[in-house]
Structures are given as structure tokens and as C-alpha cells.
Amino acid sequence: MGGKRSRKKPNHGKKRGRRTNPGQIAAVSVCAVVLCAVAVCVVIWGAGRLMGSQDAGKTADIAAKDIQEGKSQEETVPRILTEEPGQSLSAVVRKEEQETAPQTVSAQGKEQEGEEQQMPQETEQTETTVSILGDSISTFRDYIPAGYYDFFPENGLVSDVNDTWWKRVLDDTGWTLYVNGSSSGATCTGDSTGTADPQCGCNEFRTGALYGPGKAVPDVIIVYMGTNDLLQSIPMGDNDGTRQVAEGQILAFSDAYTLMIDKLLAKYPASKIYCCTITQIGDYGTTTPYVEFVNGEGLTAADYSARIMQIAAKKGLPVIDLYSCGIAVDNLHNTSADGVHPTPDGMKYIAEAVRKALD
């Protein structure tokens, strides 16, 4: 029998392997590298965030500690260096030093300025000023106002101003003399309304002439008057300092002294006024040994001194007791030139008593 020859069909059950394209391999490699780089960046960024939060926490702790120690945030912030783009850390340090240096100098300058402002207050010394209302015992040529009468140095035994009682006091205390309103022969009595007579202690002229430059009020006024009232036998009167005296011709010592003090209190309310008693007086013009001087009213230095003390007490004023300063009738041949005007030794007694009272 005759049959057809069959052809063998190809086996499709087996697949042939593909050949890999080199371009595909390169693309895959690049993707892998990119993925790794991204992963590394993520890890670094996360670590940076973690470290930043820790540093921030530490900075916050430091700032809180600084605040507890009394430092303000304004003081601590400049200490944290911040680097600007394109600027090195050393440049930042130099910039902060330049910015902080003027502040340090300014602070020192303020401290020095404060010290300079305080130094005048610490070293400043307030001068005590003094004026005198007196008679011949307190005079010295060229140290009393024009128109007043001097006794020293042409008369008596005091030829050097440094030997006067008041100059001794000024030298010892360092005080400044405003006015030595003293005139030889002056009494407390006279016309109280006079505006030119230096011989009346209670008038407007004498009591109103104790101001310093520019009408400055003296800190201290020393009143040493009464010796000539004793020598000229001026009546004592009965005013103990409590009775007001009318202006006019004042004839009694106690009225004149009271009016004189009242005027000083009114004109110089801020001044501290001292009233001096008078020294013991010997029989004027006689030779040594001296005896106590008694005037035409039968009064002595003790009587006038006692009334001065009484009036001062009524006015609330301190008294410098020159009657008991050491000049006595028994030593007048050494302490006075004529029983009245002190020698340099007598001036020393007066100065010591005044100095002691001022202390």
C-alpha cells in the first residue's frame, strides 16, 4: 500500500534564552547607585536632626542655667556664634570680638564716669564761714570794713594779725572769714535806725553788714560787744531779753543788746549766733597791779557779762564765757596792755575759749 512521508514538526515546548542588552544593564546600575545615595542622605539627615535636637536641648539647658545665674537672654545670645554663608568661623569670632569690645569699654567708661561724678561729693569739703560783730578788741587794720575804726596794730601790743584771737581761731578751724564787723570804741547803744554809724552795735548799719559775697549768709556769727558800754558807764536797764525793744535812741545796755540780737536773728536765721561775755577789766589807764574796774553806775565786767548770759539764754543762743577764759585782774599786767586790750598772751586765752565753745 502506498502512504505519504510525514514531516517532523518543530518542538515548541522548549524556549531559547534571550541575550541581555548592555544598555539595560547600565541603566539598572545607575538606578541602584541613586537609590543607595538617597538612602545614605536620608540616614545622614535623620542623624543630623537627632543631633540638632540634642544640641538644642543642651542650649536650652545652658540658657536656663544662665538665666538662673542672673544672666539675661540678651547677654547669652551674642555668645552663640552664627556663621553666615561664605564666612569662616574665625571671621565670625573676629566679628564678635569687634562688636563686644566697644561694649566692654563703654561699661568701663560708665564706671569711670560714675566714679568721677562721685569723687567731688566724696572729696568736697564744705567751708564754714564766720562773721564777727565786735569792738576794738577784735579789730586789726585792713581786716575791718572801710569807715570802721581800728585799734590794732597802731595801739596796744598786738602788732601781728596772727596774734589776734579771731585769726587764731580761723587758723585752727580752717574757717573762712566773711566780715570782721568790729569798730574801736563802739557800744551796743545808740540810734538803732542809723544806716552809716559804725559806733552803734544795734543799728541797721552794723547788724546788716555781716553778709558774705553776694549776700551770702555766714554759718557762724560771733558777737563780742559790751566792753565799751561798761567803760562808758551805760546804764544796765532791766530787760532780760524777753521784752521787745522799739526802734529809736536806745539808752540802756540790756535794751540795746536785746534789740541787736533780735535783728541778727531776723537777718540771719540760718546762722548760728554765739554771744561772748566780756573779759575781766582792770582800772583803765592805771599802772600795774590792776584793780577791778567799777564804772560810774557801780557796775563791773561781771555785771555786764551776767546780763549777756541772761539775754542769750532767753533767745536760746550759746554763750562763750570770756569772763572766765583765764584773763583775770591778777594777771592783767601780762594779759593786757592797759587793763582792757589783750596782749598776744591775752588773745591766746580768748582764742582758746572761743575754740573750745565752737567745738
PAVO-874413 format. One record per residue (C-alpha): residue number from 1; residue in three letters; z, y, x. Coordinates in steps of 0.05 Angstrom, whole numbers. Example, Ala and Ser with C-alpha at 12.3 -4.5 7.8 and 13.67 -1.06 7.14 Angstrom:
2
<num:1 | residu:ALA | up:156 | north:-90 | east:246>;
<num:2 | residu:SER | up:143 | north:-21 | east:273>;
***
This chain:
359
<num:1 | residu:MET | up:0 | north:0 | east:0>;
<num:2 | residu:GLY | up:-16 | north:68 | east:29>;
<num:3 | residu:GLY | up:44 | north:123 | east:28>;
<num:4 | residu:LYS | up:49 | north:198 | east:55>;
<num:5 | residu:ARG | up:84 | north:215 | east:121>;
<num:6 | residu:SER | up:145 | north:256 | east:106>;
<num:7 | residu:ARG | up:165 | north:317 | east:150>;
<num:8 | residu:LYS | up:237 | north:326 | east:173>;
<num:9 | residu:LYS | up:269 | north:386 | east:143>;
<num:10 | residu:PRO | up:310 | north:432 | east:190>;
<num:11 | residu:ASN | up:386 | north:425 | east:187>;
<num:12 | residu:HIS | up:413 | north:489 | east:155>;
<num:13 | residu:GLY | up:485 | north:465 | east:158>;
<num:14 | residu:LYS | up:493 | north:490 | east:230>;
<num:15 | residu:LYS | up:493 | north:565 | east:246>;
<num:16 | residu:ARG | up:471 | north:594 | east:311>;
<num:17 | residu:GLY | up:521 | north:642 | east:348>;
<num:18 | residu:ARG | up:507 | north:718 | east:348>;
<num:19 | residu:ARG | up:500 | north:757 | east:411>;
<num:20 | residu:THR | up:551 | north:816 | east:416>;
<num:21 | residu:ASN | up:522 | north:886 | east:423>;
<num:22 | residu:PRO | up:552 | north:924 | east:485>;
<num:23 | residu:GLY | up:555 | north:990 | east:445>;
<num:24 | residu:GLN | up:601 | north:959 | east:394>;
<num:25 | residu:ILE | up:648 | north:935 | east:449>;
<num:26 | residu:ALA | up:653 | north:1005 | east:478>;
<num:27 | residu:ALA | up:668 | north:1036 | east:411>;
<num:28 | residu:VAL | up:724 | north:987 | east:398>;
<num:29 | residu:SER | up:755 | north:1002 | east:466>;
<num:30 | residu:VAL | up:755 | north:1076 | east:454>;
<num:31 | residu:CYS | up:789 | north:1067 | east:386>;
<num:32 | residu:ALA | up:842 | north:1024 | east:418>;
<num:33 | residu:VAL | up:857 | north:1077 | east:471>;
<num:34 | residu:VAL | up:860 | north:1132 | east:419>;
<num:35 | residu:LEU | up:908 | north:1091 | east:377>;
<num:36 | residu:CYS | up:953 | north:1079 | east:437>;
<num:37 | residu:ALA | up:952 | north:1153 | east:455>;
<num:38 | residu:VAL | up:971 | north:1172 | east:384>;
<num:39 | residu:ALA | up:1028 | north:1122 | east:385>;
<num:40 | residu:VAL | up:1054 | north:1150 | east:451>;
<num:41 | residu:CYS | up:1051 | north:1221 | east:424>;
<num:42 | residu:VAL | up:1089 | north:1200 | east:363>;
<num:43 | residu:VAL | up:1143 | north:1168 | east:405>;
<num:44 | residu:ILE | up:1149 | north:1228 | east:451>;
<num:45 | residu:TRP | up:1150 | north:1277 | east:392>;
<num:46 | residu:GLY | up:1205 | north:1236 | east:359>;
<num:47 | residu:ALA | up:1246 | north:1233 | east:422>;
<num:48 | residu:GLY | up:1237 | north:1309 | east:432>;
<num:49 | residu:ARG | up:1261 | north:1322 | east:361>;
<num:50 | residu:LEU | up:1322 | north:1278 | east:372>;
<num:51 | residu:MET | up:1339 | north:1312 | east:439>;
<num:52 | residu:GLY | up:1327 | north:1381 | east:408>;
<num:53 | residu:SER | up:1375 | north:1366 | east:352>;
<num:54 | residu:GLN | up:1428 | north:1344 | east:402>;
<num:55 | residu:ASP | up:1418 | north:1407 | east:444>;
<num:56 | residu:ALA | up:1421 | north:1449 | east:382>;
<num:57 | residu:GLY | up:1486 | north:1416 | east:363>;
<num:58 | residu:LYS | up:1513 | north:1428 | east:433>;
<num:59 | residu:THR | up:1490 | north:1501 | east:430>;
<num:60 | residu:ALA | up:1524 | north:1509 | east:362>;
<num:61 | residu:ASP | up:1588 | north:1478 | east:390>;
<num:62 | residu:ILE | up:1585 | north:1525 | east:450>;
<num:63 | residu:ALA | up:1573 | north:1585 | east:405>;
<num:64 | residu:ALA | up:1631 | north:1566 | east:360>;
<num:65 | residu:LYS | up:1675 | north:1558 | east:421>;
<num:66 | residu:ASP | up:1654 | north:1626 | east:447>;
<num:67 | residu:ILE | up:1669 | north:1658 | east:380>;
<num:68 | residu:GLN | up:1738 | north:1626 | east:381>;
<num:69 | residu:GLU | up:1749 | north:1655 | east:450>;
<num:70 | residu:GLY | up:1734 | north:1725 | east:424>;
<num:71 | residu:LYS | up:1660 | north:1730 | east:443>;
<num:72 | residu:SER | up:1611 | north:1754 | east:392>;
<num:73 | residu:GLN | up:1543 | north:1723 | east:379>;
<num:74 | residu:GLU | up:1511 | north:1786 | east:406>;
<num:75 | residu:GLU | up:1544 | north:1772 | east:472>;
<num:76 | residu:THR | up:1526 | north:1698 | east:476>;
<num:77 | residu:VAL | up:1453 | north:1703 | east:452>;
<num:78 | residu:PRO | up:1428 | north:1742 | east:513>;
<num:79 | residu:ARG | up:1456 | north:1687 | east:557>;
<num:80 | residu:ILE | up:1407 | north:1636 | east:527>;
<num:81 | residu:LEU | up:1344 | north:1644 | east:568>;
<num:82 | residu:THR | up:1278 | north:1641 | east:529>;
<num:83 | residu:GLU | up:1214 | north:1632 | east:566>;
<num:84 | residu:GLU | up:1154 | north:1669 | east:539>;
<num:85 | residu:PRO | up:1084 | north:1638 | east:543>;
<num:86 | residu:GLY | up:1056 | north:1643 | east:612>;
<num:87 | residu:GLN | up:1123 | north:1666 | east:641>;
<num:88 | residu:SER | up:1162 | north:1625 | east:691>;
<num:89 | residu:LEU | up:1237 | north:1611 | east:685>;
<num:90 | residu:SER | up:1252 | north:1652 | east:748>;
<num:91 | residu:ALA | up:1216 | north:1711 | east:717>;
<num:92 | residu:VAL | up:1259 | north:1704 | east:655>;
<num:93 | residu:VAL | up:1322 | north:1703 | east:698>;
<num:94 | residu:ARG | up:1299 | north:1766 | east:735>;
<num:95 | residu:LYS | up:1284 | north:1799 | east:668>;
<num:96 | residu:GLU | up:1353 | north:1783 | east:641>;
<num:97 | residu:GLU | up:1387 | north:1809 | east:704>;
<num:98 | residu:GLN | up:1349 | north:1874 | east:698>;
<num:99 | residu:GLU | up:1368 | north:1880 | east:625>;
<num:100 | residu:THR | up:1442 | north:1863 | east:634>;
<num:101 | residu:ALA | up:1453 | north:1904 | east:698>;
<num:102 | residu:PRO | up:1449 | north:1972 | east:663>;
<num:103 | residu:GLN | up:1498 | north:1947 | east:611>;
<num:104 | residu:THR | up:1548 | north:1928 | east:665>;
<num:105 | residu:VAL | up:1540 | north:1995 | east:700>;
<num:106 | residu:SER | up:1546 | north:2031 | east:633>;
<num:107 | residu:ALA | up:1610 | north:1995 | east:618>;
<num:108 | residu:GLN | up:1639 | north:2013 | east:686>;
<num:109 | residu:GLY | up:1615 | north:2084 | east:676>;
<num:110 | residu:LYS | up:1651 | north:2088 | east:610>;
<num:111 | residu:GLU | up:1714 | north:2061 | east:642>;
<num:112 | residu:GLN | up:1710 | north:2112 | east:697>;
<num:113 | residu:GLU | up:1694 | north:2167 | east:647>;
<num:114 | residu:GLY | up:1755 | north:2146 | east:607>;
<num:115 | residu:GLU | up:1798 | north:2149 | east:670>;
<num:116 | residu:GLU | up:1771 | north:2218 | east:687>;
<num:117 | residu:GLN | up:1787 | north:2242 | east:617>;
<num:118 | residu:GLN | up:1857 | north:2213 | east:620>;
<num:119 | residu:MET | up:1873 | north:2238 | east:690>;
<num:120 | residu:PRO | up:1881 | north:2312 | east:671>;
<num:121 | residu:GLN | up:1930 | north:2290 | east:617>;
<num:122 | residu:GLU | up:1968 | north:2247 | east:667>;
<num:123 | residu:THR | up:1969 | north:2298 | east:723>;
<num:124 | residu:GLU | up:1970 | north:2360 | east:682>;
<num:125 | residu:GLN | up:2036 | north:2397 | east:691>;
<num:126 | residu:THR | up:2057 | north:2448 | east:640>;
<num:127 | residu:GLU | up:2084 | north:2511 | east:675>;
<num:128 | residu:THR | up:2148 | north:2541 | east:648>;
<num:129 | residu:THR | up:2143 | north:2616 | east:641>;
<num:130 | residu:VAL | up:2201 | north:2665 | east:641>;
<num:131 | residu:SER | up:2213 | north:2739 | east:628>;
<num:132 | residu:ILE | up:2275 | north:2779 | east:644>;
<num:133 | residu:LEU | up:2308 | north:2836 | east:607>;
<num:134 | residu:GLY | up:2357 | north:2868 | east:655>;
<num:135 | residu:ASP | up:2384 | north:2928 | east:693>;
<num:136 | residu:SER | up:2389 | north:2948 | east:766>;
<num:137 | residu:ILE | up:2418 | north:2881 | east:789>;
<num:138 | residu:SER | up:2352 | north:2847 | east:771>;
<num:139 | residu:THR | up:2304 | north:2899 | east:799>;
<num:140 | residu:PHE | up:2260 | north:2900 | east:861>;
<num:141 | residu:ARG | up:2206 | north:2948 | east:878>;
<num:142 | residu:ASP | up:2135 | north:2927 | east:858>;
<num:143 | residu:TYR | up:2164 | north:2870 | east:816>;
<num:144 | residu:ILE | up:2181 | north:2911 | east:754>;
<num:145 | residu:PRO | up:2134 | north:2947 | east:706>;
<num:146 | residu:ALA | up:2107 | north:3017 | east:721>;
<num:147 | residu:GLY | up:2154 | north:3071 | east:695>;
<num:148 | residu:TYR | up:2216 | north:3028 | east:704>;
<num:149 | residu:TYR | up:2269 | north:3047 | east:756>;
<num:150 | residu:ASP | up:2284 | north:3002 | east:815>;
<num:151 | residu:PHE | up:2348 | north:2997 | east:855>;
<num:152 | residu:PHE | up:2329 | north:2946 | east:909>;
<num:153 | residu:PRO | up:2308 | north:2948 | east:965>;
<num:154 | residu:GLU | up:2319 | north:3022 | east:979>;
<num:155 | residu:ASN | up:2392 | north:3016 | east:955>;
<num:156 | residu:GLY | up:2444 | north:2963 | east:966>;
<num:157 | residu:LEU | up:2440 | north:2907 | east:1016>;
<num:158 | residu:VAL | up:2384 | north:2864 | east:987>;
<num:159 | residu:SER | up:2322 | north:2881 | east:1027>;
<num:160 | residu:ASP | up:2282 | north:2817 | east:1016>;
<num:161 | residu:VAL | up:2257 | north:2798 | east:946>;
<num:162 | residu:ASN | up:2271 | north:2725 | east:964>;
<num:163 | residu:ASP | up:2345 | north:2742 | east:964>;
<num:164 | residu:THR | up:2346 | north:2766 | east:892>;
<num:165 | residu:TRP | up:2378 | north:2719 | east:841>;
<num:166 | residu:TRP | up:2315 | north:2713 | east:798>;
<num:167 | residu:LYS | up:2268 | north:2699 | east:856>;
<num:168 | residu:ARG | up:2315 | north:2644 | east:880>;
<num:169 | residu:VAL | up:2313 | north:2613 | east:810>;
<num:170 | residu:LEU | up:2237 | north:2617 | east:808>;
<num:171 | residu:ASP | up:2232 | north:2584 | east:876>;
<num:172 | residu:ASP | up:2279 | north:2529 | east:856>;
<num:173 | residu:THR | up:2247 | north:2514 | east:789>;
<num:174 | residu:GLY | up:2175 | north:2529 | east:804>;
<num:175 | residu:TRP | up:2172 | north:2571 | east:741>;
<num:176 | residu:THR | up:2123 | north:2628 | east:731>;
<num:177 | residu:LEU | up:2148 | north:2699 | east:721>;
<num:178 | residu:TYR | up:2114 | north:2736 | east:665>;
<num:179 | residu:VAL | up:2152 | north:2802 | east:665>;
<num:180 | residu:ASN | up:2214 | north:2825 | east:702>;
<num:181 | residu:GLY | up:2231 | north:2878 | east:650>;
<num:182 | residu:SER | up:2290 | north:2908 | east:688>;
<num:183 | residu:SER | up:2306 | north:2981 | east:699>;
<num:184 | residu:SER | up:2361 | north:3011 | east:741>;
<num:185 | residu:GLY | up:2414 | north:3049 | east:700>;
<num:186 | residu:ALA | up:2392 | north:3020 | east:633>;
<num:187 | residu:THR | up:2443 | north:3009 | east:578>;
<num:188 | residu:CYS | up:2436 | north:2969 | east:514>;
<num:189 | residu:THR | up:2450 | north:3031 | east:472>;
<num:190 | residu:GLY | up:2403 | north:3089 | east:456>;
<num:191 | residu:ASP | up:2347 | north:3105 | east:408>;
<num:192 | residu:SER | up:2324 | north:3038 | east:382>;
<num:193 | residu:THR | up:2258 | north:3067 | east:357>;
<num:194 | residu:GLY | up:2237 | north:3092 | east:425>;
<num:195 | residu:THR | up:2169 | north:3069 | east:450>;
<num:196 | residu:ALA | up:2170 | north:3096 | east:520>;
<num:197 | residu:ASP | up:2242 | north:3099 | east:546>;
<num:198 | residu:PRO | up:2258 | north:3042 | east:594>;
<num:199 | residu:GLN | up:2332 | north:3061 | east:595>;
<num:200 | residu:CYS | up:2349 | north:3034 | east:525>;
<num:201 | residu:GLY | up:2352 | north:2959 | east:521>;
<num:202 | residu:CYS | up:2349 | north:2954 | east:445>;
<num:203 | residu:ASN | up:2288 | north:2997 | east:433>;
<num:204 | residu:GLU | up:2218 | north:2975 | east:415>;
<num:205 | residu:PHE | up:2191 | north:2991 | east:484>;
<num:206 | residu:ARG | up:2238 | north:2946 | east:523>;
<num:207 | residu:THR | up:2242 | north:2888 | east:473>;
<num:208 | residu:GLY | up:2167 | north:2888 | east:462>;
<num:209 | residu:ALA | up:2147 | north:2887 | east:535>;
<num:210 | residu:LEU | up:2163 | north:2815 | east:555>;
<num:211 | residu:TYR | up:2097 | north:2782 | east:537>;
<num:212 | residu:GLY | up:2054 | north:2750 | east:589>;
<num:213 | residu:PRO | up:1979 | north:2759 | east:599>;
<num:214 | residu:GLY | up:1941 | north:2762 | east:533>;
<num:215 | residu:LYS | up:2006 | north:2770 | east:494>;
<num:216 | residu:ALA | up:2028 | north:2701 | east:517>;
<num:217 | residu:VAL | up:2099 | north:2685 | east:495>;
<num:218 | residu:PRO | up:2146 | north:2666 | east:552>;
<num:219 | residu:ASP | up:2180 | north:2598 | east:547>;
<num:220 | residu:VAL | up:2246 | north:2628 | east:570>;
<num:221 | residu:ILE | up:2277 | north:2698 | east:565>;
<num:222 | residu:ILE | up:2338 | north:2715 | east:606>;
<num:223 | residu:VAL | up:2378 | north:2775 | east:582>;
<num:224 | residu:TYR | up:2424 | north:2805 | east:635>;
<num:225 | residu:MET | up:2448 | north:2871 | east:606>;
<num:226 | residu:GLY | up:2515 | north:2906 | east:595>;
<num:227 | residu:THR | up:2537 | north:2927 | east:665>;
<num:228 | residu:ASN | up:2517 | north:2999 | east:654>;
<num:229 | residu:ASP | up:2549 | north:3001 | east:585>;
<num:230 | residu:LEU | up:2614 | north:2983 | east:620>;
<num:231 | residu:LEU | up:2604 | north:3034 | east:675>;
<num:232 | residu:GLN | up:2584 | north:3089 | east:627>;
<num:233 | residu:SER | up:2643 | north:3075 | east:581>;
<num:234 | residu:ILE | up:2600 | north:3058 | east:520>;
<num:235 | residu:PRO | up:2646 | north:3042 | east:461>;
<num:236 | residu:MET | up:2651 | north:2968 | east:445>;
<num:237 | residu:GLY | up:2645 | north:2972 | east:369>;
<num:238 | residu:ASP | up:2666 | north:2916 | east:321>;
<num:239 | residu:ASN | up:2600 | north:2879 | east:310>;
<num:240 | residu:ASP | up:2609 | north:2805 | east:324>;
<num:241 | residu:GLY | up:2534 | north:2792 | east:316>;
<num:242 | residu:THR | up:2535 | north:2779 | east:241>;
<num:243 | residu:ARG | up:2524 | north:2849 | east:216>;
<num:244 | residu:GLN | up:2453 | north:2875 | east:213>;
<num:245 | residu:VAL | up:2441 | north:2940 | east:250>;
<num:246 | residu:ALA | up:2397 | north:2995 | east:223>;
<num:247 | residu:GLU | up:2346 | north:3027 | east:269>;
<num:248 | residu:GLY | up:2362 | north:3094 | east:299>;
<num:249 | residu:GLN | up:2410 | north:3122 | east:350>;
<num:250 | residu:ILE | up:2455 | north:3063 | east:369>;
<num:251 | residu:LEU | up:2521 | north:3085 | east:400>;
<num:252 | residu:ALA | up:2564 | north:3022 | east:402>;
<num:253 | residu:PHE | up:2552 | north:2966 | east:452>;
<num:254 | residu:SER | up:2562 | north:2910 | east:402>;
<num:255 | residu:ASP | up:2512 | north:2941 | east:353>;
<num:256 | residu:ALA | up:2461 | north:2953 | east:408>;
<num:257 | residu:TYR | up:2468 | north:2883 | east:436>;
<num:258 | residu:THR | up:2463 | north:2851 | east:366>;
<num:259 | residu:LEU | up:2400 | north:2892 | east:350>;
<num:260 | residu:MET | up:2370 | north:2876 | east:417>;
<num:261 | residu:ILE | up:2378 | north:2801 | east:407>;
<num:262 | residu:ASP | up:2353 | north:2805 | east:335>;
<num:263 | residu:LYS | up:2289 | north:2839 | east:359>;
<num:264 | residu:LEU | up:2278 | north:2787 | east:414>;
<num:265 | residu:LEU | up:2287 | north:2731 | east:364>;
<num:266 | residu:ALA | up:2237 | north:2763 | east:317>;
<num:267 | residu:LYS | up:2185 | north:2779 | east:371>;
<num:268 | residu:TYR | up:2191 | north:2714 | east:410>;
<num:269 | residu:PRO | up:2210 | north:2660 | east:361>;
<num:270 | residu:ALA | up:2184 | north:2605 | east:406>;
<num:271 | residu:SER | up:2222 | north:2628 | east:468>;
<num:272 | residu:LYS | up:2289 | north:2600 | east:490>;
<num:273 | residu:ILE | up:2334 | north:2660 | east:499>;
<num:274 | residu:TYR | up:2394 | north:2659 | east:547>;
<num:275 | residu:CYS | up:2448 | north:2712 | east:545>;
<num:276 | residu:CYS | up:2483 | north:2728 | east:611>;
<num:277 | residu:THR | up:2554 | north:2755 | east:614>;
<num:278 | residu:ILE | up:2565 | north:2807 | east:669>;
<num:279 | residu:THR | up:2598 | north:2794 | east:736>;
<num:280 | residu:GLN | up:2667 | north:2819 | east:754>;
<num:281 | residu:ILE | up:2663 | north:2893 | east:773>;
<num:282 | residu:GLY | up:2706 | north:2928 | east:824>;
<num:283 | residu:ASP | up:2725 | north:3001 | east:823>;
<num:284 | residu:TYR | up:2656 | north:3030 | east:834>;
<num:285 | residu:GLY | up:2648 | north:3073 | east:896>;
<num:286 | residu:THR | up:2715 | north:3058 | east:928>;
<num:287 | residu:THR | up:2726 | north:3024 | east:994>;
<num:288 | residu:THR | up:2750 | north:2953 | east:1001>;
<num:289 | residu:PRO | up:2794 | north:2920 | east:980>;
<num:290 | residu:TYR | up:2768 | north:2929 | east:909>;
<num:291 | residu:VAL | up:2809 | north:2930 | east:846>;
<num:292 | residu:GLU | up:2783 | north:2913 | east:777>;
<num:293 | residu:PHE | up:2743 | north:2969 | east:746>;
<num:294 | residu:VAL | up:2770 | north:2996 | east:680>;
<num:295 | residu:ASN | up:2725 | north:3045 | east:642>;
<num:296 | residu:GLY | up:2743 | north:3106 | east:600>;
<num:297 | residu:GLU | up:2751 | north:3061 | east:539>;
<num:298 | residu:GLY | up:2803 | north:3020 | east:576>;
<num:299 | residu:LEU | up:2754 | north:2961 | east:578>;
<num:300 | residu:THR | up:2734 | north:2915 | east:635>;
<num:301 | residu:ALA | up:2677 | north:2867 | east:651>;
<num:302 | residu:ALA | up:2717 | north:2812 | east:617>;
<num:303 | residu:ASP | up:2717 | north:2851 | east:551>;
<num:304 | residu:TYR | up:2642 | north:2863 | east:550>;
<num:305 | residu:SER | up:2629 | north:2791 | east:572>;
<num:306 | residu:ALA | up:2672 | north:2764 | east:516>;
<num:307 | residu:ARG | up:2633 | north:2804 | east:464>;
<num:308 | residu:ILE | up:2566 | north:2780 | east:493>;
<num:309 | residu:MET | up:2591 | north:2708 | east:486>;
<num:310 | residu:GLN | up:2613 | north:2721 | east:414>;
<num:311 | residu:ILE | up:2547 | north:2752 | east:393>;
<num:312 | residu:ALA | up:2506 | north:2697 | east:427>;
<num:313 | residu:ALA | up:2548 | north:2644 | east:392>;
<num:314 | residu:LYS | up:2534 | north:2676 | east:324>;
<num:315 | residu:LYS | up:2460 | north:2675 | east:340>;
<num:316 | residu:GLY | up:2461 | north:2604 | east:365>;
<num:317 | residu:LEU | up:2440 | north:2623 | east:435>;
<num:318 | residu:PRO | up:2462 | north:2592 | east:501>;
<num:319 | residu:VAL | up:2504 | north:2634 | east:549>;
<num:320 | residu:ILE | up:2501 | north:2638 | east:624>;
<num:321 | residu:ASP | up:2572 | north:2656 | east:645>;
<num:322 | residu:LEU | up:2563 | north:2702 | east:705>;
<num:323 | residu:TYR | up:2634 | north:2729 | east:698>;
<num:324 | residu:SER | up:2657 | north:2662 | east:726>;
<num:325 | residu:CYS | up:2599 | north:2650 | east:774>;
<num:326 | residu:GLY | up:2641 | north:2659 | east:837>;
<num:327 | residu:ILE | up:2637 | north:2735 | east:846>;
<num:328 | residu:ALA | up:2708 | north:2759 | east:838>;
<num:329 | residu:VAL | up:2746 | north:2823 | east:851>;
<num:330 | residu:ASP | up:2779 | north:2788 | east:910>;
<num:331 | residu:ASN | up:2713 | north:2774 | east:946>;
<num:332 | residu:LEU | up:2672 | north:2835 | east:925>;
<num:333 | residu:HIS | up:2673 | north:2861 | east:997>;
<num:334 | residu:ASN | up:2628 | north:2802 | east:1014>;
<num:335 | residu:THR | up:2591 | north:2791 | east:949>;
<num:336 | residu:SER | up:2575 | north:2863 | east:932>;
<num:337 | residu:ALA | up:2553 | north:2926 | east:967>;
<num:338 | residu:ASP | up:2593 | north:2975 | east:923>;
<num:339 | residu:GLY | up:2634 | north:2933 | east:875>;
<num:340 | residu:VAL | up:2574 | north:2925 | east:828>;
<num:341 | residu:HIS | up:2508 | north:2908 | east:862>;
<num:342 | residu:PRO | up:2508 | north:2840 | east:895>;
<num:343 | residu:THR | up:2494 | north:2825 | east:967>;
<num:344 | residu:PRO | up:2449 | north:2766 | east:985>;
<num:345 | residu:ASP | up:2512 | north:2723 | east:982>;
<num:346 | residu:GLY | up:2529 | north:2751 | east:913>;
<num:347 | residu:MET | up:2457 | north:2739 | east:890>;
<num:348 | residu:LYS | up:2464 | north:2667 | east:911>;
<num:349 | residu:TYR | up:2525 | north:2659 | east:866>;
<num:350 | residu:ILE | up:2486 | north:2687 | east:807>;
<num:351 | residu:ALA | up:2425 | north:2644 | east:821>;
<num:352 | residu:GLU | up:2467 | north:2581 | east:824>;
<num:353 | residu:ALA | up:2500 | north:2596 | east:757>;
<num:354 | residu:VAL | up:2433 | north:2611 | east:724>;
<num:355 | residu:ARG | up:2401 | north:2550 | east:754>;
<num:356 | residu:LYS | up:2458 | north:2506 | east:730>;
<num:357 | residu:ALA | up:2453 | north:2534 | east:659>;
<num:358 | residu:LEU | up:2378 | north:2523 | east:657>;
<num:359 | residu:ASP | up:2386 | north:2450 | east:676>;
***
